[in-house]
Amino acid sequence: MRWTLRFAFPALLLVIIISVTLYIKFAQIWDQYSAPSYAWASLQNTLRGSTLDNPPAELGKVEDKVVIMARVESENTDWVAEGLPDWQHAIFTVNPSASTPNTTLTTPQNKGHESMAYLTYIIDHYTSLPVTLAFIHPHRRGFRDAWHTDTPLHDNVDALRTLQIPYVQKNGYVNLRCNWNPGCEKAHRKNKHITADVWRDVFKGASKASFSQPDYVPGEVGAACCAQFAVSRNRVLERPLSDYEGLRQWVVDTPLSDARSGRVLEFLWHVIFGMDAV
């Protein structure tokens, strides 16, 4: 009996520790993925065929706004033209093959994840930018692939149909994800990807505009993930073309990998476009 009690307490303690750990882990995932709202929206979609409680945002002129994204050649992005006919489309194929049509937009290098396409569009169109630019991922929807898209079904068509263009113009930069988890919660702001050396390297030679402060290294950097946002033309033009060229060259030259260099810029887009570090 004594031996049973002797081992029962450590076993119970171990079970409690594992249970608490799993609870914390799954609570984080539950929040990040907005699981309750996704489940409810899926049920609504099944029952009535629609998840949008609000009408689509007022459609503007096609030439006033553009969707920019990077894709690998195997990804199907037909949904962009089908679901967003009132937006221009700039879809860059980052890994073109010998059979890729000459009319396909491509990037100078397949590195930095979506950042290479984002920066290439700005550089190539700096003098003729639309009024509103939306930078998004090539997957339209889905609990697994598009969990970071803040709409009931994590749907990028819904996100842009309900985007408040006047607010984008007023604010200059808008992250398309409102959920602070992950990336912007207090515990995430000591960002392991944005070290002092990385910050200085990224902004080396950048313009001295007051909003960029390239000679300043913040103690914390926080931004809701995951590199999907909208900006106004005026905000883009607050930086000279040379800044964007320099940022793209940093992606090319950095010894950081494709994923890590992309992750660095993921947490710096808001700074690049004039927002505070947190």
HUDACOR-V135193 format. One record per pair of residues at least 24 apart in sequence whose ideal C-beta (glycine too) atoms are under 10 Angstrom apart, sorted by sequence separation. I is the first residue (numbers start at 1). J is the second residue. D is the distance in Angstrom with one decimal. If there is no record, write none. Layout:
((I	J	D) (I	J	D))
This chain:
((62	86	5.6) (64	88	8.6) (66	90	5.7) (67	91	7.9) (68	92	7.7) (70	94	5.2) (71	95	9.0) (72	96	9.8) (73	97	6.0) (92	116	7.7) (93	117	9.0) (113	137	9.4) (114	138	8.7) (136	160	7.4) (194	218	8.4) (211	235	9.3) (59	84	10.0) (61	86	7.9) (62	87	6.9) (63	88	6.9) (70	95	9.8) (92	117	3.8) (134	159	8.6) (150	175	9.1) (151	176	9.3) (247	272	7.0) (59	85	8.9) (60	86	6.7) (62	88	6.1) (73	99	8.8) (91	117	8.3) (92	118	8.8) (94	120	9.8) (134	160	5.9) (150	176	6.6) (194	220	9.2) (195	221	9.9) (212	238	8.7) (59	86	4.5) (60	87	8.8) (62	89	9.9) (73	100	6.6) (90	117	8.0) (149	176	7.1) (150	177	5.0) (191	218	9.6) (194	221	4.5) (211	238	6.8) (212	239	7.0) (58	86	9.8) (59	87	9.4) (90	118	9.7) (92	120	6.5) (132	160	10.0) (148	176	8.8) (149	177	7.3) (150	178	5.1) (193	221	8.4) (194	222	9.7) (210	238	9.8) (211	239	8.7) (244	272	8.5) (57	86	9.8) (92	121	7.3) (134	163	7.0) (148	177	5.7) (150	179	6.0) (189	218	9.2) (190	219	8.2) (191	220	7.5) (194	223	9.8) (209	238	6.4) (214	243	9.1) (243	272	8.0) (56	86	9.4) (90	120	9.1) (189	219	8.4) (190	220	6.4) (191	221	4.5) (209	239	6.7) (73	104	8.7) (90	121	5.2) (132	163	8.3) (134	165	9.7) (148	179	8.2) (189	220	3.8) (190	221	8.4) (191	222	7.2) (207	238	8.9) (209	240	8.5) (212	243	7.5) (147	179	9.8) (188	220	9.2) (189	221	6.4) (190	222	9.3) (191	223	8.7) (207	239	6.0) (214	246	9.9) (71	104	10.0) (132	165	5.6) (188	221	9.2) (189	222	4.1) (206	239	7.8) (207	240	5.4) (239	272	7.3) (71	105	9.7) (90	124	8.9) (131	165	8.1) (132	166	9.9) (134	168	8.4) (148	182	8.9) (186	220	8.6) (188	222	6.2) (189	223	9.4) (206	240	9.1) (209	243	8.5) (239	273	8.1) (70	105	9.5) (90	125	8.0) (133	168	8.9) (148	183	9.5) (187	222	9.9) (188	223	9.2) (207	242	7.3) (227	262	7.5) (238	273	8.1) (239	274	8.3) (69	105	10.0) (132	168	5.6) (186	222	8.1) (188	224	9.5) (206	242	8.4) (207	243	5.4) (227	263	8.8) (236	272	9.5) (238	274	6.0) (68	105	9.5) (70	107	7.0) (131	168	9.0) (132	169	7.1) (184	221	9.6) (185	222	7.6) (188	225	9.2) (205	242	8.0) (206	243	5.1) (226	263	9.5) (235	272	9.8) (236	273	7.2) (72	110	8.4) (131	169	7.2) (183	221	9.3) (184	222	4.2) (205	243	8.5) (206	244	9.8) (225	263	9.3) (227	265	7.2) (228	266	9.6) (231	269	8.6) (235	273	5.4) (236	274	9.6) (137	176	9.9) (172	211	9.5) (183	222	6.4) (184	223	5.8) (185	224	9.2) (207	246	9.3) (227	266	4.3) (231	270	9.8) (235	274	5.8) (70	110	9.0) (90	130	9.6) (134	174	9.2) (136	176	7.0) (183	223	5.3) (184	224	4.8) (203	243	8.7) (205	245	10.0) (206	246	6.3) (226	266	6.4) (227	267	8.7) (229	269	5.9) (235	275	9.5) (135	176	8.6) (183	224	4.9) (184	225	8.4) (205	246	5.5) (206	247	8.0) (225	266	6.5) (226	267	9.8) (227	268	9.8) (228	269	9.4) (229	270	7.5) (231	272	9.3) (232	273	9.0) (70	112	9.1) (88	130	6.3) (132	174	9.8) (134	176	7.6) (180	222	7.9) (182	224	7.9) (183	225	4.3) (204	246	7.6) (225	267	8.1) (227	269	6.3) (231	273	5.2) (70	113	7.0) (71	114	9.3) (87	130	9.0) (90	133	9.0) (180	223	9.2) (181	224	7.9) (182	225	5.5) (183	226	7.8) (203	246	8.5) (223	266	7.6) (224	267	9.8) (230	273	9.9) (231	274	8.9) (70	114	4.4) (88	132	10.0) (94	138	10.0) (180	224	5.5) (181	225	8.7) (182	226	8.5) (202	246	8.8) (203	247	8.6) (205	249	9.4) (206	250	9.9) (223	267	5.3) (229	273	7.7) (69	114	7.0) (70	115	8.3) (87	132	8.9) (88	133	9.5) (90	135	9.7) (93	138	9.9) (179	224	6.3) (180	225	9.6) (202	247	6.9) (205	250	9.4) (222	267	7.9) (223	268	7.8) (68	114	8.7) (70	116	6.7) (71	117	8.3) (88	134	10.0) (92	138	9.6) (177	223	9.0) (178	224	7.0) (179	225	8.9) (204	250	7.8) (221	267	5.7) (223	269	7.1) (224	270	9.0) (70	117	3.5) (87	134	7.3) (91	138	7.4) (177	224	4.3) (203	250	8.9) (221	268	7.4) (223	270	4.9) (69	117	6.6) (70	118	7.5) (175	223	6.6) (176	224	8.8) (177	225	6.5) (202	250	5.5) (222	270	8.9) (223	271	8.1) (68	117	6.5) (69	118	8.6) (175	224	5.2) (177	226	6.8) (201	250	6.7) (202	251	9.3) (221	270	9.1) (68	118	6.0) (70	120	9.0) (84	134	9.0) (175	225	9.0) (176	226	9.3) (177	227	9.4) (221	271	7.5) (68	119	9.9) (70	121	9.6) (175	226	9.6) (176	227	9.4) (177	228	6.4) (68	120	9.0) (69	121	9.4) (84	136	9.7) (175	227	9.3) (176	228	4.3) (177	229	8.3) (198	250	9.6) (201	253	9.2) (202	254	8.5) (223	275	8.2) (68	121	4.7) (175	228	7.5) (176	229	5.5) (201	254	7.2) (218	271	8.4) (68	122	8.4) (175	229	5.0) (176	230	6.5) (222	276	9.3) (223	277	8.7) (66	121	7.8) (174	229	6.2) (175	230	8.5) (201	256	9.5) (221	276	9.8) (222	277	7.2) (223	278	8.1) (80	136	8.9) (84	140	10.0) (173	229	6.5) (174	230	4.9) (198	254	8.6) (221	277	4.9) (222	278	4.2) (68	125	9.4) (83	140	7.2) (173	230	7.7) (174	231	7.5) (214	271	9.9) (220	277	6.4) (221	278	6.7) (80	138	8.3) (82	140	9.5) (83	141	9.8) (172	230	9.7) (173	231	5.1) (174	232	9.0) (198	256	8.1) (213	271	8.6) (218	276	8.3) (219	277	8.3) (220	278	5.2) (66	125	8.3) (79	138	9.1) (171	230	9.3) (172	231	6.5) (173	232	7.8) (202	261	9.5) (212	271	7.3) (218	277	3.8) (219	278	9.1) (77	137	10.0) (79	139	9.1) (80	140	8.1) (171	231	9.2) (172	232	5.3) (211	271	8.4) (212	272	7.6) (217	277	9.2) (218	278	7.4) (77	138	5.2) (79	140	4.4) (168	229	9.4) (169	230	9.7) (171	232	8.0) (172	233	9.8) (174	235	10.0) (211	272	9.5) (212	273	9.7) (216	277	8.8) (75	137	9.6) (76	138	8.4) (77	139	8.9) (78	140	9.5) (79	141	8.5) (168	230	4.8) (169	231	9.8) (170	232	8.4) (172	234	6.9) (173	235	5.8) (198	260	9.5) (202	264	6.7) (211	273	8.6) (212	274	7.6) (66	129	8.1) (75	138	4.8) (76	139	9.5) (77	140	8.2) (167	230	9.1) (168	231	7.1) (169	232	5.0) (172	235	3.6) (173	236	9.4) (193	256	9.1) (198	261	9.6) (201	264	9.3) (202	265	7.8) (211	274	4.1) (213	276	9.9) (66	130	4.6) (75	139	7.4) (76	140	9.1) (168	232	5.7) (169	233	8.9) (171	235	8.5) (172	236	8.9) (210	274	9.3) (211	275	7.9) (213	277	9.0) (65	130	5.4) (66	131	9.2) (67	132	9.9) (68	133	6.3) (69	134	9.0) (70	135	9.3) (165	230	8.3) (167	232	10.0) (169	234	7.7) (199	264	9.1) (203	268	8.7) (209	274	8.3) (211	276	8.9) (64	130	5.6) (65	131	6.5) (66	132	7.5) (67	133	8.3) (68	134	7.0) (69	135	7.2) (70	136	9.8) (71	137	8.8) (72	138	8.0) (164	230	9.5) (169	235	9.0) (172	238	8.0) (198	264	5.9) (202	268	6.5) (206	272	9.0) (63	130	6.4) (64	131	4.6) (65	132	4.1) (66	133	5.6) (67	134	5.1) (68	135	5.0) (69	136	5.5) (70	137	8.1) (71	138	4.0) (163	230	6.2) (165	232	9.1) (168	235	8.9) (193	260	7.0) (62	130	9.1) (63	131	8.6) (64	132	6.3) (65	133	7.3) (66	134	7.1) (67	135	8.1) (68	136	7.6) (69	137	6.3) (70	138	6.9) (71	139	9.2) (160	228	10.0) (193	261	9.5) (203	271	8.5) (61	130	9.3) (65	134	6.9) (66	135	9.5) (67	136	6.2) (69	138	5.1) (159	228	7.8) (193	262	9.8) (194	263	9.4) (195	264	9.4) (198	267	9.9) (199	268	8.2) (202	271	9.2) (203	272	8.9) (60	130	9.7) (61	131	8.9) (69	139	9.5) (160	230	8.3) (193	263	5.1) (194	264	6.6) (198	268	9.1) (202	272	8.9) (60	131	8.1) (159	230	9.5) (192	263	9.6) (193	264	5.2) (194	265	9.9) (60	132	7.7) (83	155	8.6) (84	156	8.5) (156	228	7.7) (191	263	9.5) (193	265	9.4) (194	266	10.0) (199	271	9.0) (83	156	8.1) (84	157	6.2) (87	160	6.8) (191	264	9.2) (193	266	8.0) (194	267	5.6) (83	157	3.6) (86	160	9.4) (87	161	9.7) (150	224	8.6) (193	267	5.8) (194	268	6.8) (82	157	8.5) (83	158	8.7) (86	161	9.1) (192	267	9.9) (193	268	9.0) (79	155	9.5) (80	156	8.5) (84	160	5.8) (87	163	9.9) (148	224	8.4) (191	267	5.6) (79	156	8.2) (80	157	8.4) (83	160	8.3) (84	161	7.5) (148	225	5.7) (149	226	8.7) (191	268	9.4) (194	271	9.1) (79	157	6.8) (83	161	7.8) (147	225	9.9) (148	226	4.2) (150	228	8.9) (189	267	9.9) (199	277	9.1) (147	226	8.9) (148	227	8.9) (149	228	6.8) (188	267	9.3) (80	160	9.5) (146	226	9.6) (148	228	7.0) (146	228	9.4) (183	266	8.2) (184	267	9.6) (194	277	8.6) (183	267	6.8) (184	270	9.6) (191	277	9.3) (69	156	9.0) (191	278	9.8) (189	277	8.6) (67	156	8.7) (137	226	7.6) (189	278	5.9) (51	141	10.0) (137	227	7.6) (136	227	8.8) (137	228	6.1) (135	227	7.1) (136	228	4.8) (186	278	9.3) (67	160	6.9) (135	228	6.5) (136	229	8.4) (134	228	8.1) (135	229	5.7) (136	230	8.8) (175	269	8.2) (184	278	7.4) (65	160	8.7) (134	229	7.7) (135	230	7.3) (175	270	6.6) (133	229	9.1) (134	230	4.5) (135	231	7.7) (173	269	7.8) (174	270	9.6) (133	230	6.6) (134	231	8.3) (173	270	6.0) (65	163	8.9) (132	230	6.3) (133	231	5.3) (173	271	9.6) (175	273	10.0) (52	151	8.3) (53	152	8.3) (132	231	7.7) (133	232	7.7) (173	272	8.8) (174	273	9.5) (51	151	7.6) (52	152	7.9) (65	165	7.0) (132	232	6.3) (133	233	7.0) (173	273	4.1) (175	275	8.8) (42	143	8.4) (51	152	4.5) (52	153	9.5) (56	157	9.6) (64	165	8.1) (131	232	6.8) (132	233	7.3) (172	273	6.6) (173	274	6.2) (174	275	9.8) (51	153	5.3) (56	158	8.7) (59	161	8.8) (129	231	9.5) (130	232	9.8) (131	233	5.2) (133	235	9.2) (172	274	5.8) (173	275	5.5) (52	155	9.1) (57	160	8.2) (65	168	9.1) (129	232	9.3) (130	233	6.5) (131	234	8.5) (133	236	6.8) (171	274	9.7) (172	275	8.0) (38	142	9.8) (39	143	9.2) (51	155	7.6) (54	158	9.6) (56	160	9.3) (57	161	6.0) (129	233	4.5) (171	275	8.9) (38	143	5.8) (52	157	9.7) (56	161	4.2) (57	162	5.4) (60	165	6.2) (128	233	9.7) (129	234	9.4) (52	158	5.9) (55	161	9.0) (56	162	6.7) (57	163	5.8) (58	164	9.6) (59	165	9.8) (45	152	8.2) (51	158	7.0) (54	161	9.2) (55	162	8.6) (56	163	9.7) (57	164	6.4) (58	165	7.9) (126	233	10.0) (129	236	6.0) (35	143	8.1) (44	152	7.6) (45	153	6.5) (50	158	9.9) (54	162	6.0) (57	165	6.7) (58	166	9.3) (125	233	9.8) (129	237	7.3) (34	143	9.3) (38	147	8.1) (44	153	9.2) (52	161	7.4) (53	162	9.8) (57	166	9.4) (118	227	7.9) (122	231	9.3) (33	143	6.6) (41	151	8.1) (42	152	8.3) (45	155	9.7) (52	162	7.2) (126	236	7.9) (127	237	9.4) (33	144	8.9) (41	152	3.1) (42	153	6.8) (118	229	9.4) (125	236	9.5) (126	237	7.8) (35	147	9.0) (40	152	7.3) (41	153	5.0) (114	226	9.3) (115	227	7.4) (34	147	7.5) (37	150	9.4) (38	151	9.5) (39	152	9.7) (41	154	8.9) (113	226	9.9) (114	227	5.6) (126	239	9.7) (33	147	4.5) (34	148	9.5) (37	151	9.0) (38	152	6.7) (41	155	8.9) (113	227	7.4) (114	228	8.7) (122	236	6.1) (126	240	8.9) (127	241	8.3) (32	147	6.7) (33	148	8.7) (34	149	9.5) (37	152	5.6) (38	153	6.6) (122	237	9.8) (126	241	4.7) (32	148	7.9) (34	150	7.3) (37	153	9.1) (38	154	6.6) (34	151	9.2) (37	154	9.5) (41	158	9.6) (122	239	9.1) (29	147	9.0) (34	152	8.2) (123	241	6.7) (126	244	7.2) (122	241	8.2) (123	242	9.8) (126	245	9.3) (34	154	7.6) (124	244	10.0) (33	154	8.2) (122	243	9.6) (123	244	5.2) (122	244	4.9) (123	245	5.9) (121	244	9.6) (122	245	9.4) (119	243	9.9) (120	244	9.1) (123	247	9.3) (119	244	5.5) (122	247	9.1) (123	248	6.5) (118	244	9.2) (119	245	8.2) (122	248	8.8) (119	246	9.7) (119	247	5.7) (120	248	6.8) (118	247	9.4) (119	248	4.2) (118	248	9.1) (119	249	9.4) (119	250	9.6) (115	247	7.9) (116	248	6.8) (119	251	7.3) (115	248	7.9) (135	269	7.9) (112	247	9.5) (115	250	9.6) (116	251	5.9) (112	248	8.2) (115	251	5.8) (116	252	8.3) (111	248	9.8) (112	250	8.9) (113	251	9.3) (109	248	9.0) (112	251	3.8) (108	248	7.6) (111	251	5.7) (112	252	8.2) (133	273	10.0) (107	248	9.1) (108	249	9.8) (111	252	6.6) (109	251	7.7) (111	253	9.9) (112	254	8.5) (116	258	9.1) (108	251	9.4) (109	252	5.7) (111	254	8.6) (115	258	9.9) (34	178	10.0) (107	251	9.8) (108	252	7.2) (112	256	8.8) (34	179	6.6) (111	256	9.1) (112	257	9.4) (113	258	6.4) (116	261	9.1) (33	179	9.4) (111	257	8.3) (112	258	6.4) (113	259	6.6) (115	261	7.2) (116	262	8.3) (119	265	8.4) (32	179	7.1) (34	181	9.7) (111	258	4.9) (112	259	9.0) (113	260	9.5) (115	262	5.3) (118	265	8.1) (31	179	7.3) (32	180	10.0) (33	181	9.7) (110	258	7.1) (111	259	9.6) (112	260	9.2) (113	261	7.7) (114	262	6.6) (115	263	9.4) (31	180	9.4) (32	181	5.2) (109	258	9.3) (112	261	4.6) (113	262	2.9) (115	264	8.5) (116	265	9.4) (31	181	5.1) (32	182	6.0) (111	261	6.3) (112	262	4.6) (113	263	7.6) (115	265	4.2) (122	272	10.0) (30	181	10.0) (31	182	9.2) (32	183	9.7) (111	262	7.9) (112	263	9.2) (114	265	8.5) (115	266	7.7) (118	269	8.0) (29	181	9.7) (112	264	8.4) (113	265	8.1) (114	266	8.3) (28	181	6.9) (112	265	6.5) (113	266	7.7) (115	268	9.4) (119	272	9.4) (28	182	7.9) (31	185	9.6) (112	266	9.7) (115	269	8.4) (118	272	9.8) (114	269	9.9) (28	185	9.7) (70	227	9.9) (69	228	9.3) (67	230	9.6) (94	258	9.5) (65	230	8.7) (66	233	9.9) (65	233	9.8) (64	233	9.4) (70	262	9.5) (32	225	8.6))
